[in-house]
Amino acid sequence: MPRFTYGGQALIEGVLMRGRDAIAVAFRAPSGTIVWAEERLDSGFHGSRWARLPGIRGLIVLYETLIVGSRWLVRSAALAASEEGVELGKGAVALMLVITLVAGVGVFFLLPLFIASIATSNVDNGLAQHLVEGLVRVLIFVGYLLVIGRAPDVQRVFQYHGAEHKTINAFEAGWPLEVASVRRASLLHPRCGTGFLVVVLVISVVLFSVVAVFHPNWFWLIASRVIGIPLIAGIGFELIRFMARHRYNPVVRVLLLPVLGTQKFTTRQPTDDMLEVAITAFNSARQGEEETAGAAA
């Protein structure tokens, strides 16, 4: 039976698990029972030869994660809102996603550039500006995680994030997918999205510094922060996969320290009922992958 590289994300009172060709979600319903659903991945690019090319495959995975993951995150939010008598329409959901994407680019890519340019306006050293820009970007990122992590609802999402990590770690270690054994697994995982963002931050500092050397004008400085995002994401995806595969190499262990360390901001120890939800989502995703592999045989 083929083994797949599983990933996932936390939802509101639930977990999404992603395999190679399918995803599964599980939620803790208000009644206390666990409900789940499966969905095949079909972005139009999925399964094509482009989906196997280094650099391109990462963009396809990230695109699918953004679309599918956001859709289920919104559904979980709508489910929680409906309990309070609030309904989220499709227009509101689409507007929310667009605003989030634009705000993310502005805050994490453009704002640090402007702050660094002002802070180093009296310094005749382009490298200094970009080092300051990178530092500002890291501070904004860490500050953002610290601020949102104080909200009680977000803390529960971080607990489900921990449950997702523990379940995947237990599976990769060959442990039984039972609450008692999964609880022993680590909260941290080298393929985590939080760690991926750390790698993206490092790559961005290098790439934007190169752009500044060859095209040190404002047009290219700003344009590179926008059009360079897919390139940075593609490279980051390959690096995070490489480090995850070679996690026991002494050099890679050192490189993984910041990748794993930042996950302590976005994971919390889950309760047993949260672990049950994550295990249900994982088993459902695994079953979906086995059914897909059987149909293709």
N, C-alpha and C positions, 0 to 999 in steps of 0.2 A: 504494500500500500504506500503510495507516495506521500511524502511529508511536505507540508506547505509552511511558508513563513506567515505567521499570523500577526495581526496588529489589532488595534482597537482604539476606542475613545470612550470617555465617560459621557453619559447623557444625564438629564435631570431624572433622578430616581431610576436610572437604568444604565445599561452598558451596550455598546455596539462592538461586535467582533468582526474583523475583516480577514477573509482568506484570499486565495488567488482569484477565484471566480465568483465568489458569493459573500454576502454579509448576513449577519444575524443580529437581531436586537432583542433584549429582554428588559422588561420593566417590572417593578413592584407595584401592582395595582393598589388602589385605595382599600380594597377588600383584604389585602394581605397576600393574595395569590400572585404568582409570577406569570406574566403573559409574554409571549415571544413571537417573532415573525422572521422569515427569511426572504432574501431578495438577491437575485442574480445581478452581477455587475455587468453592465452593458452601456458603456459611454459612447459607443460608436468606434472608438479606437481600441477598446479592450479585446485582447486576443489577436490583434493584428501583428504583423512583423515589426511595426514601429514600436509596439509595446514592449519589445525585447531589447531595444537598442539602448545602451548606456547613455544617460543624459536625457533621452526622450522618455524612457520608461518611468523615470521619477516624476516627470511632469504629468504623465497620464495617471499615475497613482495619486498624486497630489490633487489633480483635478477631480478624480472620482471621490477622493476623501472629502474634498471641499463640498462637492455637490450632494453626495449621498449623506455624508456626515452632518452637513448643515440641515438637510431636509429632516433627518431623524431627530436632530437636536431641537429643531423648531417644533416638531410633532410632540416631543416630550415636554417642551415648554407649554405648548397649547393644551396638552393633557393636564398639566399642573394648573394652568390658568383657568381651564374649564371648571375645575373644582371650586374656583372662587367666583364663578359666574362671568368670566372674561373670555371672549372669543377672539382669536387671531385670524384675520382674513388673509387670503393669498397676497393681496396688495401690500398689506402691512408687513408680511413676511419678506417679500421681495425687496421692499424699501429698506427694511432692517438689514438685510444681507449686503445691499449696495452701500449703505452708509457705513457699515462695519468695515467693508473692504477699503473704501476710500479713506476712512479715518485711520485704518491700520497703516496704509502706505504713507499718509501724511505724517502721522505721529512717529513712526519708527524709522522712516527713511528720509523724509524731507525736513522735518523739524530739527533733528540733530545737525543736519548740514547748516541750517541758518544759525543755530545757536553757536556752533563751532566757528563759523565765519565771523560772527560778532566778537566772540571771546578771543580770537586770534587776529583781529583786524590790525593790530599794531606789531604783529610778529611776521617778519619776512621769511617765512618757512612753511612751504606747502605741506610738508610731512607733519608738522606740528598740528596744523588744522585738522588733518584727517585722523590723527591719533586722538585729538580732542573729540572729534565727531564720533569715533568708535566708542570712546568712553561714555559720552552722553547717551549714545544708543543703548549701551549696556545698562546704564543707570536707569533709563526710562523703562527698559524691559523688566529689570529686577523690581523697581518701584511699583510698576503696574501689577506684578504678581503679588507683591506684599499687600497692596491696597485691596485688590479684589479678594484675596485670601481671607480677609477679615469678615467678609459677609457670611452669615450662617448658611445660606443656601449654596453659596460657592464652596464652602467647606464640605458640604455633603457631596457635591460633585467631585471634589478632590478625593473624598473617601471612595467613591465609585471608581475613580481613576486608579487609586491604589489597588482596588479589587481586580481591575482589569490587568494590571501589571503582575500581580501575584498569580493570577490564573495562568497567564501565558508563561511566566517563569516556571511554574510547577509543571506544566505540560512539557516544556523544553528540557526540564530536568528528568522527565520520565516518572514523575510522582503521580499517584492516583488523584484524579480530579474530585476530591472530597474536601469539605470545608476544613477538616482538621489538618490535612496535609498541605492544602493551598495556603492556609494561614501562615505556615512556616516559611513560605517563599518570600523573596525580597520585594520591597516596594518599588525598586528601581529597575529599569530595563534600558539597555543601550539603544533600542530603536524607538524610544519615546519621542513624541512630537515636541515636547519641551526641549529635549536635548538637540533635536533637529534645528530648532530655532537658534540655539547657541552656536551650532556649526554655521548656520546662515549668517549670524552676526560677524563671525570671524572672517568668513569668505568675503562678506561685503566690505570690510575694512581693506582687505587686500585688493579687491577689484576696483573699488572707488579710488584708491590711492594710485593705481596704474592709470586710470582715466584722467586723474588730475595732472599726472606727469605729461601726458601726450595732448590732452585737450583741457587746459586749465581755465576755460571760460564758463560762465554761469549756465549757458544753454546745455552744454554737455554734462556739467556737474549735476544738473537737475534731471536731464533726460536719462542719464545712466542710472539714477535712483529708481526710475520707473521701468524702463525697458530692460534693465539688467536683472530684474527680479526673477524671471523665468530661468535665466542662466545660473544665477546663484542657487535657486531652488534645485535645479537639476544636478549641479555639482554637490550640493549639500546632501541630497538623497543618496548619491553614490558613496560619499564618504561615510555617512552614518551606517549604511549597509556593510561597508568594508570593515568598519570598526566593530560592528556587532558580530561579524563572522570571526574576527580575530581578537575577540575580547580578552583572551587569556595570554596574548603576546605582551611581554613586559612594557614595550614602548606604547602599545595601544592602550594598555591599562592606565598609563599616565595621561594620555590624550583624552581618555574617557572620564577623567575626574571631574572636569567642569560640566560635561554632558550629564553625568549622573547626579552631580551635586545640585544643579538647578532643579532637578525633579523633586527635591525635598520641599520646594515651594509649592508644588502642584499635586502632591500626593499626601494622603493621610491614611492612618490605619483604618481599614473598613470593619464594619460589624459583620457578624456571621450571616445575617440576612442579605447583606450587600454581596458577600462572597457567593452566596447561592445564586443571585441574579447573574453575576459574571460567569459562573460556571455553566449556567443554563445557556447563556448567549454563546459561550465558546463551544459547547457540545452541539448546539444547533448549527453553528457555522461549520464545524468539523463534519457534521453529517451532510450538510449541503455540498461540501467539497468532495466527500466520498461518493455522493450520488452523481456529481458531475464527472468525476474520474471514471466511475463505472459505466456511465452512458457513453463516454468517449472510447472505452476499451473495445 
